[in-house]
């Protein structure tokens, strides 16, 4: 694993050039200015690239696209939908766990830390990798979306047989570039309490993913936590 705060070498090889582009240099300057002004940014700097560092490029098997980090203290740690150990499980994740339980018949422990998924090849990728405390969406359209688009495009073009999980219209738009002849794309409403009842529940996507992996000669993901 690379040192905290830096990008895993396997990802640097694929998208490292993005870090030198004007939009990323402007983003870096924006983050430095915000911090200098005393604003609290989540997740902490050393965890911003957690998704990439827990799931190296060549080990990605499943991609779950989120939108924004959580903006409450102690929640975000660089993995979409995941919260740190000991933090109350947010509503969308409660619904994800309900679907895992009903789909696979496993009992979830109540921990919202999805690091074990990430370490099994599930890239938990938010579109935006930072946020200001208590201000949802505050770092949108600052450059992160372009960077995470580059990551998705690199996976789409250079890997084969991945599963892309697109929950909600935002993720579905972001995943529109994915070649469905090369990869399995699963779409459903977002697991948020506002939309989960519209068709997130009962999709059985977790067993679908595992079946797809098994058919390709891979170990299924252990979704239990």
C-alpha positions in Angstrom: 0.0 0.0 0.0 1.2 3.5 -0.8 1.9 6.1 1.9 -1.1 7.8 3.4 -2.4 10.7 1.3 -0.7 9.5 -1.9 -2.2 7.5 -4.8 -1.5 3.7 -5.0 1.3 3.1 -7.6 -1.1 1.0 -9.8 -3.5 3.9 -10.1 -0.6 6.4 -10.5 0.4 4.4 -13.6 -3.1 4.7 -15.1 -4.3 8.1 -14.1 -1.3 9.8 -12.5 -1.1 12.3 -15.4 -4.4 13.8 -14.2 -2.7 15.1 -11.0 -0.5 17.4 -13.1 -3.4 18.8 -15.2 -4.6 22.4 -14.6 -7.9 21.4 -13.1 -6.2 19.2 -10.4 -3.7 21.9 -9.6 -6.6 24.4 -9.2 -8.4 21.9 -7.0 -5.3 21.4 -4.8 -5.0 25.2 -4.4 -8.7 25.5 -3.6 -8.3 22.8 -0.8 -5.2 24.5 0.6 -7.0 27.9 0.7 -10.1 26.4 2.4 -7.9 24.8 5.1 -5.9 28.0 5.6 -9.2 29.8 6.1 -9.9 27.4 9.0 -12.5 25.3 7.3 -12.9 21.7 8.3 -12.6 19.3 5.3 -13.7 15.7 5.3 -12.3 13.1 5.0 -8.9 13.9 6.5 -6.1 14.4 3.9 -4.5 11.0 4.5 -7.8 9.3 3.7 -8.9 11.2 0.6 -7.5 8.4 -1.8 -8.6 5.5 0.5 -10.7 3.9 -2.2 -7.8 3.7 -4.6 -5.4 2.6 -2.0 -7.5 -0.2 -0.6 -8.4 -1.4 -4.1 -5.5 -1.3 -6.5 -6.3 -0.9 -10.2 -5.5 -4.5 -11.2 -7.5 -5.9 -8.2 -10.8 -4.0 -8.9 -13.6 -6.4 -9.5 -16.7 -4.4 -8.6 -17.2 -0.6 -8.7 -19.9 1.1 -6.5 -20.3 4.7 -7.5 -21.3 7.2 -4.8 -21.7 11.0 -5.1 -20.3 12.9 -2.1 -18.4 12.1 1.2 -20.5 12.3 4.4 -20.1 15.8 5.9 -20.5 15.0 9.6 -17.6 14.6 12.1 -15.9 11.2 12.1 -18.0 9.7 9.3 -16.2 9.9 5.9 -13.0 8.0 5.4 -12.6 7.9 1.7 -14.9 5.0 0.8 -18.3 5.6 -0.8 -21.3 4.8 1.5 -18.9 3.7 4.3 -18.4 5.3 7.8 -15.7 4.8 10.3 -15.8 2.2 13.0 -18.2 3.1 15.9 -20.1 5.7 13.9 -23.9 5.3 13.5 -24.8 3.7 10.2 -26.4 6.3 7.9 -29.8 5.7 6.4 -28.7 4.7 2.9 -26.2 2.2 4.3 -28.9 0.8 6.6 -31.0 0.1 3.4 -27.9 -1.4 1.7 -27.5 -3.8 4.6 -31.2 -4.7 4.6 -30.8 -5.7 1.0 -27.6 -7.7 1.6 -29.4 -9.6 4.5 -32.6 -10.4 2.4 -30.6 -11.2 -0.7 -27.9 -13.4 0.8 -29.4 -14.4 4.2 -26.5 -13.1 6.1 -26.7 -11.1 9.4 -24.8 -7.8 9.3 -22.9 -6.9 12.4 -24.0 -3.2 12.6 -20.6 -1.8 11.7 -20.8 0.7 8.8 -17.1 0.3 7.9 -16.9 -1.2 4.4 -13.1 -1.5 4.3 -13.5 -5.4 4.1 -15.4 -4.9 0.9 -12.7 -2.6 -0.5 -10.0 -5.1 0.4 -11.8 -7.8 -1.7 -11.8 -5.7 -4.9 -14.9 -3.5 -4.4 -13.9 0.0 -5.5 -16.1 2.3 -3.3 -15.7 5.4 -5.4 -17.3 8.8 -4.7 -17.6 11.2 -7.6 -16.3 14.0 -5.3 -13.6 13.1 -2.8 -13.8 15.9 -0.3 -16.5 18.1 1.4 -16.6 20.9 3.9 -18.1 20.0 7.3 -21.9 20.4 7.5 -22.1 21.6 3.9 -23.3 18.8 1.6 -22.0 19.1 -2.0 -19.7 22.0 -1.1 -16.8 20.6 -3.2 -18.8 19.6 -6.2 -17.7 21.0 -9.6 -14.2 21.9 -8.3 -12.4 19.2 -10.3 -13.0 15.9 -8.5 -15.6 14.7 -10.9 -13.2 15.0 -13.8 -10.6 13.0 -11.8 -13.0 10.2 -10.9 -14.3 10.1 -14.5 -10.8 9.4 -15.6 -10.6 6.5 -13.1 -13.8 5.1 -14.4 -12.7 5.5 -18.0 -9.4 3.8 -17.3 -11.2 0.8 -15.8 -13.6 0.7 -18.6 -10.9 0.7 -21.3 -8.2 -1.4 -19.7 -10.0 -4.0 -17.7 -12.6 -6.6 -18.7 -15.4 -8.3 -16.8 -15.9 -5.8 -14.1 -19.3 -5.1 -12.4 -20.3 -1.5 -12.2 -23.1 -0.8 -9.7 -25.0 2.4 -10.4 -27.5 3.4 -7.7 -29.6 6.4 -8.6 -29.6 8.8 -11.5 -26.4 10.6 -10.6 -24.3 7.4 -10.7 -26.1 6.2 -13.8 -25.2 9.4 -15.6 -21.6 9.1 -14.4 -21.5 5.5 -15.6 -23.0 6.2 -19.0 -19.5 5.7 -20.6 -19.2 2.1 -19.5 -19.0 -0.5 -22.4 -21.7 -3.1 -21.5 -20.1 -5.5 -24.0 -17.0 -5.7 -21.7 -18.6 -5.2 -18.3 -21.7 -6.0 -16.3 -23.7 -2.8 -15.4 -26.3 -3.0 -12.7 -28.7 -0.1 -12.3 -31.3 0.6 -9.6 -32.8 3.5 -7.7 -30.6 4.9 -4.9 -30.7 3.2 -1.5 -31.6 6.5 0.2 -34.9 6.4 2.2 -36.3 8.8 -0.3 -36.0 6.3 -3.2 -35.1 2.8 -2.0 -38.8 1.7 -2.0 -39.0 2.5 -5.8 -37.0 -0.6 -6.7 -33.7 -0.7 -4.8 -35.1 -3.4 -2.5 -35.5 -6.8 -4.1 -33.1 -6.3 -6.9 -30.8 -9.0 -5.4 -27.7 -7.3 -6.9 -25.3 -8.8 -4.4 -26.1 -12.3 -5.4 -26.1 -11.3 -9.1 -22.5 -9.9 -8.6 -21.3 -13.0 -6.9 -22.9 -15.3 -9.6 -21.1 -13.2 -12.3 -17.8 -13.5 -10.5 -18.2 -17.2 -10.0 -19.0 -17.7 -13.7 -15.7 -15.9 -14.5 -13.8 -18.3 -12.2 -13.3 -15.8 -9.3 -14.0 -15.9 -5.6 -17.3 -14.3 -4.7 -17.3 -11.2 -2.5 -18.0 -11.9 1.2 -20.6 -9.1 1.7 -21.1 -10.0 5.4 -19.5 -7.6 7.9 
